[in-house]
Amino acid sequence: MALIDDLRQRTEAGLKTLKETAQDIAFNVEKQAMIGKKKYVDITRIQKNIQKTYGEIGEYVYDQFTSGKTIGKDDPFIKDRISAITRMRLTIKDIEEEIDGIQKTVPPKHGL
């Protein structure tokens, strides 16, 4: 009987370790998926919007210049686009801070 009890205890310990390892792997996969989404979907989308806004500014400046008008930093169109770019950059910074926080998370401790 001692042999069977010993075998059962070792099997249970092995299954417990396997279960904990699987939970840790699942946690890390989920963490990497969240990081990937934030980096490659959220940040990339915002960066594309920033590039689009730069293009709008360039088009506007070109149109103003070719029509002989002067533009300055107080131009409402320019101020609005600069403000939008600043907000988008701050949003990217916030997302990067979220990513740092996610990277520092650890799997929950398993009961001993």
C-alpha positions in Angstrom: 0.0 0.0 0.0 2.8 2.4 0.7 4.0 2.1 -2.9 0.6 2.9 -4.2 0.2 5.9 -1.8 3.6 7.2 -2.8 2.8 6.8 -6.5 -0.5 8.6 -6.0 1.2 11.5 -4.1 3.8 11.9 -6.8 1.2 11.8 -9.6 -0.9 14.4 -7.8 2.2 16.6 -7.3 3.1 16.2 -10.9 -0.4 17.1 -12.1 -0.4 20.1 -9.8 2.9 21.3 -11.2 1.7 20.7 -14.8 -1.5 22.7 -14.1 0.4 25.6 -12.5 2.8 25.7 -15.5 -0.1 25.7 -17.9 -1.7 28.6 -16.0 1.6 30.5 -16.1 1.9 29.9 -19.9 -1.7 31.0 -20.5 -1.1 34.2 -18.4 2.1 35.1 -20.4 0.4 34.4 -23.7 -2.5 36.7 -22.7 -0.1 39.3 -21.5 1.9 39.2 -24.8 -1.4 39.4 -26.8 -2.4 42.6 -24.9 1.0 44.1 -25.5 0.9 43.2 -29.2 -2.5 44.7 -29.6 -1.5 48.0 -27.9 1.8 48.3 -29.8 0.8 47.1 -33.3 -2.9 48.1 -33.5 -3.5 51.1 -31.2 -0.2 52.9 -31.5 0.1 52.2 -35.2 -3.4 53.5 -35.8 -2.6 56.7 -34.0 0.8 57.1 -35.8 -1.1 56.8 -39.1 -3.5 59.5 -38.0 -0.5 61.7 -37.1 1.0 61.2 -40.6 -2.4 62.0 -42.1 -2.6 65.3 -40.1 0.9 66.2 -41.2 -0.2 65.7 -44.8 -3.2 68.0 -44.1 -0.9 70.7 -42.8 1.4 70.4 -45.8 -1.5 70.6 -48.2 -2.9 73.6 -46.5 0.4 75.4 -46.4 1.0 74.6 -50.0 -2.5 75.9 -51.0 -2.0 79.1 -49.0 1.5 79.7 -50.4 0.5 79.1 -54.0 -2.4 81.5 -53.6 -0.2 84.2 -52.2 -1.6 84.2 -48.7 0.5 84.4 -45.6 0.1 82.0 -42.8 1.3 82.1 -39.2 1.3 80.1 -36.1 -2.0 81.8 -35.1 -3.8 80.4 -38.1 -6.9 78.4 -36.8 -6.4 75.5 -39.2 -2.7 75.1 -38.2 -3.4 75.5 -34.5 -6.2 72.9 -34.6 -3.9 70.4 -36.4 -1.0 71.0 -34.0 -3.3 70.5 -31.0 -4.6 67.3 -32.5 -1.0 66.0 -33.1 -0.1 66.9 -29.5 -3.1 65.0 -28.1 -2.3 62.0 -30.3 1.3 62.0 -29.1 0.1 62.1 -25.4 -2.2 59.2 -26.1 0.7 57.2 -27.5 2.7 58.0 -24.4 -0.2 56.8 -22.2 -0.4 53.6 -24.2 3.3 53.0 -23.8 3.0 53.5 -20.0 0.2 50.9 -20.0 2.4 48.5 -21.9 5.2 49.0 -19.3 2.7 48.2 -16.6 1.5 45.1 -18.4 5.1 43.9 -18.9 5.8 44.2 -15.2 2.8 42.0 -14.2 3.6 38.6 -13.0 1.4 35.5 -12.9 -0.6 35.0 -9.6 1.1 32.9 -7.0 0.0 29.4 -6.7 -1.1 27.9 -3.4 1.5 25.7 -1.8 
